[in-house]
């Protein structure tokens, strides 16, 4: 008997371990004094930085606003709907209830897609863009069924005669509802509100399709994946978890008290909660309203890579805040995680500034999606070193101003790698079998293979791609994994011997693990540039040019450069950098070396798709 | 008692989903009387109450309040209050707040509310309970809060919907007396709904017996008990022996094969009637002195009296007597003429009489197919050409309820079931007509059953001539 009891305890322990271990790890990492998964000391830094991060705080504010409003509206809507349904009889009620439950079981991706299509369609007719309103509408839409689901049982439990009794004693129907019925429904209404609030808070899929330029927290976190999830997010997640946990405990305690005390407290507690929720709504609404009003001047929509601008951390400048202050404007800052994602969003949304990579700029120019720049408004353009002007993607330099640049290099672990590392050959070295990492990205992986085959990676044909894929298939048995972000952890924790990656990131990894070293492939490598452009559909091109000019200020460049880690094309900025960085061959390779390098050019869509397809075929089984 | 009606219902009809709930209800409720609507569940008594309260609009008919038509007036505008079946107290309010609810809505001054609530709580014996949560009260206390909450509004009419149904027997008895006391003290009109006949007889000034959406009888408890208008009322109120009888002529009736003197007249000669004899009205004698003779089959001691079952032929009689005869003994029985209640039969004819058309037949077969309410049934009674209309006289035992659940006519409504000593007399209603059936089995009133025909007991005669049939 006793044994059985122990076994039970063990089993329950196992369940809790399984449920809570991931959260424990998350909380632990939010105090880790390193960006990687290696523990290197306790710190509160991430919490401090979290509150200094403009993008995250904006996204958090947006998310809370949407969550509170969506929860409030859907609570009202859902309560009224369940009352209506309750008064239907028999088959009619069943049909309507089933219909109202379908959105819950409908795959979110389908809901998201269909809402986007609807809003884009209506937007064309009524001339609006996806944004706050469409996001709010979709959230109200998917939260309402949950409210119905939580209010309906309360209606069923309620003594039917309460409503009549209130009328009998002199209430009109409306008075009867507000003086009696609502008290009975309150627990259901409150839990409906809380469910809606949490669902809205963490919804990603539907928001992704309907939010337009309005950034919410889940979307913000997703865009951060481009580089790596900042431990700031661990800190934020910890705070969210603790708050929800606290709310849960408080509700349970007050629930227990409710049972202990008289039932009359029930209604009063509910009333308190309702007042609290209402106060929250008003407060948040007021805050956002205030922030909108105070910046009613001009708005600049910036669409940038995740973590691709200095944000005030580590003694850098908060570039966006600085720009807003200097010109008394408001910046809407949004992030993407790939050129292709940016390209897709650009079809439906208007932005004033985008920062695509070289080949994508070529594509946008070819498709006439960029506005020629007026360089009279960008006097700081003179700060750009000549070697970064008139690059092949924009031969006459009409559309773009370079922002960062870099090369693809090799990162290796001195203690693990076999043989000398001089070029990409090392990635095919049998001796390193099982410890080689490779790009999980068709363009970069195929380029390396083509380079080895002596083909021109800048402008591949289908035949070139086929040959390169053959070579990748040969390499496959040696490859430990095809990775992007995971490269940090694998290299920093001595899990892999060698990997090709972007120079700025290799520099960062070396900082976290002394055994790591880099190699600029002797045969040359890919040279890439990200440059600032103004799309054709920009609403505020003048302000955008002002922004580009601001970004070219030497001091601003220094902050950005330090934060991002990639090389700067701004000679004034470079002159201000630490000698150690300025002379680092990994970040700033010599002109001679760069002459051996190539750039990607605008790949036609069919070739690009072919690349994608063939690469997946070669890198998977 | 005043003889002025305060609430009047005229020709009230209500249907739900095609089903008749109230059928032409006419009722006058007198000022300051305690009137009870009594009937089995589903008889329409609660619906009648809801119409008076204003919670339901009749499909047709008028509701008058002190002579003014009040159809369409919402409940909050009627000077009528209700005590609901499960009290419907407001759980978020305490006892005081519950009782004060109606007065607050009337925007009375605080002091007046307080005075009235305190006084009312004293009347219902709940002094000192003001601050209690209603969920902490016992059933009887909740009941009294509900009554106080309704009465404090000073309505002219108080409606009570089975208010004692949720209480246990002892408490119910106490509350019956309590309610009557409150009614007398407050001098209000009480309209009380119950299915408990004893409750109705104990408390009421007048009782309205309802069944199947119709009023069967209105009268004082004594009238209802002693002079039931029909077999249904007799069966529902108290215990009764209900028997088939034959009115031979005025003042003379034949029951169980013996002739009795009675005090009724005007039924005609040789008319079948229903007879009601209360168990306590049968006098036990020696076999020689009795009008009828029977064998005692069972005796149960009931405290005040013995309850005996006596078999006369196939029929079992119930007798309440202070002297007992042992089981197995033979006794004689007598009934004084004024204790024999004679009533018209619930069903107008002793047989089921209907016509049916022959829809299929063959000359060499005695079996023809006839159509009854759209159903094709087989009748073995000799050959009739197709198209012949047959008049069929089917005795009550020619119908039976199919035990398997598959009848020849399905979904037939059971209108009434009355035990006739030897069998149940069941009145059924199908789509087109009513049927009478005798059955040893008991059926539940107000349910639907499938029925079958046994045509071997039927008398069949063709109605139209041979030529008529040929023309078809």
Contacts between the chains, C-beta under 8 A, distances in Angstrom:
chain1	res1	chain2	res2	distance
A	159	B	86	5.9
A	159	B	88	5.3
A	161	B	84	4.2
A	161	B	85	7.0
A	161	B	86	6.8
A	161	B	88	3.8
A	162	B	88	5.2
A	162	B	90	6.7
A	164	B	53	7.8
A	164	B	55	5.3
A	164	B	75	7.0
A	164	B	82	7.4
A	164	B	84	7.1
A	164	B	88	7.2
A	165	B	82	7.1
A	165	B	84	5.7
A	165	B	88	3.9
A	165	B	89	7.9
A	165	B	90	7.5
A	166	B	90	7.6
A	166	B	101	7.6
A	167	B	55	7.6
A	167	B	74	6.8
A	167	B	75	4.4
A	167	B	76	5.2
A	168	B	53	6.5
A	168	B	55	8.0
A	168	B	75	5.1
A	168	B	76	7.4
A	168	B	80	7.9
A	168	B	81	5.7
A	168	B	82	4.7
A	168	B	150	7.4
A	169	B	76	7.7
A	169	B	81	7.0
A	169	B	101	5.3
A	169	B	102	3.6
A	169	B	105	6.4
A	169	B	149	6.9
A	169	B	150	7.7
A	169	B	153	6.4
A	170	B	76	4.8
A	170	B	102	5.2
A	170	B	105	4.0
A	170	B	106	6.3
A	170	B	153	7.2
A	171	B	76	5.8
A	171	B	105	6.2
A	172	B	74	7.4
A	172	B	76	6.0
A	173	B	74	7.8
A	175	B	105	7.3
A	179	B	101	8.0
A	180	B	90	5.5
A	180	B	92	7.9
A	183	B	90	7.4
A	183	B	91	7.4
A	183	B	92	4.0
A	184	B	91	7.0
A	184	B	92	7.7
A	262	B	94	7.5
A	262	B	132	7.9
A	262	B	133	3.7
A	262	B	135	7.6
A	262	B	136	6.7
A	263	B	91	5.5
A	263	B	92	7.2
A	263	B	133	4.8
A	263	B	134	7.7
A	263	B	135	4.6
A	263	B	136	7.8
A	264	B	92	6.2
A	264	B	93	6.7
A	264	B	94	5.4
A	264	B	133	5.2
A	266	B	91	7.4
A	266	B	92	6.2
A	267	B	92	3.5
